[in-house]
Amino acid sequence: METTNDSFHMESGNPMVGSFPLSYAKQSLALDEYHFESLDIGYKGVSSVTQLLSDCLKDSYIYAQANRIHLTMGIQGVVHALCEMSFPNQRKNILIEEPSYAFIVDLFKSHTESKVFTIQRTIEGFDLKELEEIFQTQEIKFFYLVPRNHNPLGTSLSYQQRKKIIALAQEYDVYLAEDDYFMDTFHIRNYEPLHYLSGGDHCIFLGSFTKILPYLCIGFTIMPAELRQIYIDKVDDLMKFGYYTPPLISQTMLAVLLSNNSLEISKNLLKRDLQDKISALQKYTKYWPASILSYSGYHGYYASIKLHPKISVDCYIRELEQRNIYIRSNLESFYHEEHFDNSVRVSLAKISAEDIHKTYPILRELAESLYAE
Ligand SMILES: Cc1ncc(COP(=O)(O)O)c(C=O)c1O
């Protein structure tokens, strides 16, 4: 749903197709360069596309040779494959942060063969002692986490936290499934992904272009050497039931956008636009009375607003809808409903900096008035 002059759609993180200059997309539909490629694209993706991707990702501290990059239709599909794969550590249990990306929480709920453990993610990150205890005692196969631009918190893990998590994962033979869906589209100074800091040891990298190029449906993964063949065999299996690699037209379009620098230009436009929105909203949220409503983070499209326990989240959402402002509850971001912290998620994907001046004062006023009732 599009945000119009009188309605504000902050419930969804999917950007509008037009947020990427469509002229670039149209130019890149000239497929002449690829007439020599076979339609038989197999489980990895077209090799010239993965080669280009390998070169471009270096600018984002993501290093992998082309033959180690596997194109996919998105992160969710890879996480599903990870659940089904047998890992060299011979374990079945999964660890997930709470709150987390609601679609992945749902995916884990449907994987009944795996026991799922949770760990609280706060604005500061994790309690690393608790993390170590879980790694030590619970036979964890992999830990799925979103280190930067967290959905729904809008926070990123500090360098110290990232280094320690990697050290613990390597010590206790736990794989880290690093969901880096936004990559460096939002600039964080001196940020390096877990994949870079770990040298790829015990780290599965999950990247996506969903937020920058919503119409391509392309993601990619980089597996540690010992998981590669297991992953390929699993993808072979999954391809019996449906498509797994992106259509050739999406792959070639991505290659053209990478090679003519359009992706970089578009990313920079998005970065600037996002920075403008975040500067605008900081003016409001910094002075919110934290005991009534507190704003979680300023990284990427998402943030959470934690409401005083006296305020009903459902009522808050309903009242905002009456004012044509749409947001969502974070309930589905918790694997265990009883851990739900009475918070809601807001997204910047579909609203403008101007809309922030119209909506953010209402977010505060309404919480204060429901609190006072
Ligand atoms: C944490 C996280 N991971 C992954 C995705 C989507 O990735 P994909 O479309 O590649 O599955 C999103 C989309 O919002 C997300 O928030």
The ligand as an SDF file (V2000), in Angstrom:
LIG
                    3D

 16 16  0  0  0  0  0  0  0  0999 V2000
   16.0090   -9.2790    8.5730 C   0  0  0  0  0  0  0  0  0  0  0  0
   15.5320   -9.4880    7.1670 C   0  0  0  0  0  0  0  0  0  0  0  0
   16.0300  -10.4960    6.4420 N   0  0  0  0  0  0  0  0  0  0  0  0
   15.6170  -10.7160    5.1740 C   0  0  0  0  0  0  0  0  0  0  0  0
   14.6670   -9.9060    4.5780 C   0  0  0  0  0  0  0  0  0  0  0  0
   14.1680  -10.1820    3.1990 C   0  0  0  0  0  0  0  0  0  0  0  0
   15.0900  -10.8080    2.4460 O   0  0  0  0  0  0  0  0  0  0  0  0
   14.6560  -11.6640    1.1980 P   0  0  0  0  0  0  0  0  0  0  0  0
   13.5590  -10.9260    0.4940 O   0  0  0  0  0  0  0  0  0  0  0  0
   15.9230  -11.7240    0.4270 O   0  0  0  0  0  0  0  0  0  0  0  0
   14.2160  -13.0020    1.7170 O   0  0  0  0  0  0  0  0  0  0  0  0
   14.1290   -8.8510    5.2970 C   0  0  0  0  0  0  0  0  0  0  0  0
   13.1180   -7.9880    4.6950 C   0  0  0  0  0  0  0  0  0  0  0  0
   12.6210   -7.0830    5.2940 O   0  0  0  0  0  0  0  0  0  0  0  0
   14.5640   -8.6450    6.6220 C   0  0  0  0  0  0  0  0  0  0  0  0
   14.0600   -7.6500    7.3570 O   0  0  0  0  0  0  0  0  0  0  0  0
  1  2  1  0
  2  3  1  0
  2 15  2  0
  3  4  2  0
  4  5  1  0
  5  6  1  0
  5 12  2  0
  6  7  1  0
  7  8  1  0
  8  9  2  0
  8 10  1  0
  8 11  1  0
 12 13  1  0
 12 15  1  0
 13 14  2  0
 15 16  1  0
M  END
$$$$
